[in-house]
Amino acid sequence: MIFKVFYQETKTEIPVRENTKTLFIEAESERDVRTKLANKPFNIEFVTEVKGAFLEYEKQKEEFKVLEIG
């Protein structure tokens, strides 16, 4: 499954909507996503599964790239 992760680049600052970034990652569940990103300095705000028409829409964007973490 593909998940879209909304995050801030640092855990030490207060989240600001204008600074929110996104990434896509392949994982089995939301818990798996959070485990894979645990060693990153991200402040994860929200994780959602992307599928169907929404996934096709996201794939059309130039910045669509699925992060591969083992």
C-alpha positions in Angstrom: 0.0 0.0 0.0 1.1 3.6 -0.6 0.7 6.1 2.2 0.9 9.9 2.1 2.7 11.4 5.1 2.3 15.0 6.1 5.2 16.2 8.3 7.3 19.0 9.6 11.1 18.7 9.0 12.0 19.1 12.7 10.5 17.9 15.9 11.8 20.8 17.9 9.6 23.5 16.3 5.9 24.2 16.6 4.1 22.9 13.4 3.2 25.6 11.0 0.8 24.7 8.2 2.8 26.6 5.6 5.9 24.5 6.4 4.1 21.2 6.1 5.8 18.8 3.6 4.5 15.5 2.2 6.1 12.3 1.1 4.9 9.0 -0.2 6.0 5.7 1.2 5.1 2.0 0.6 4.2 0.1 3.8 1.8 -2.5 5.2 0.1 -0.2 7.7 0.2 3.3 9.3 2.2 1.7 12.1 4.7 0.3 9.6 5.1 3.8 8.1 5.8 5.3 11.5 8.3 2.6 12.3 10.1 3.1 9.0 10.3 6.9 9.6 11.2 6.6 13.3 14.9 7.4 12.8 14.1 10.5 10.7 13.9 13.9 12.5 10.4 14.4 11.2 7.4 15.6 13.2 4.7 13.4 11.6 1.3 15.2 11.5 -0.9 12.8 9.6 -0.6 9.5 7.7 -3.2 8.4 5.1 -3.5 5.5 2.7 -3.6 6.6 -1.0 -5.5 4.4 -3.4 -7.8 4.4 -6.4 -8.5 7.7 -8.1 -6.6 9.7 -5.5 -3.5 7.6 -6.1 -3.9 8.1 -9.9 -4.3 11.9 -9.3 -1.1 12.0 -7.2 0.9 10.1 -9.8 0.2 12.8 -12.3 2.2 15.3 -10.2 5.9 15.8 -11.1 6.9 15.6 -7.4 5.3 12.2 -6.9 8.0 9.8 -5.8 7.6 6.8 -3.4 10.2 6.8 -0.7 11.8 3.4 -0.4 13.0 2.5 3.2 13.8 -1.1 4.0 
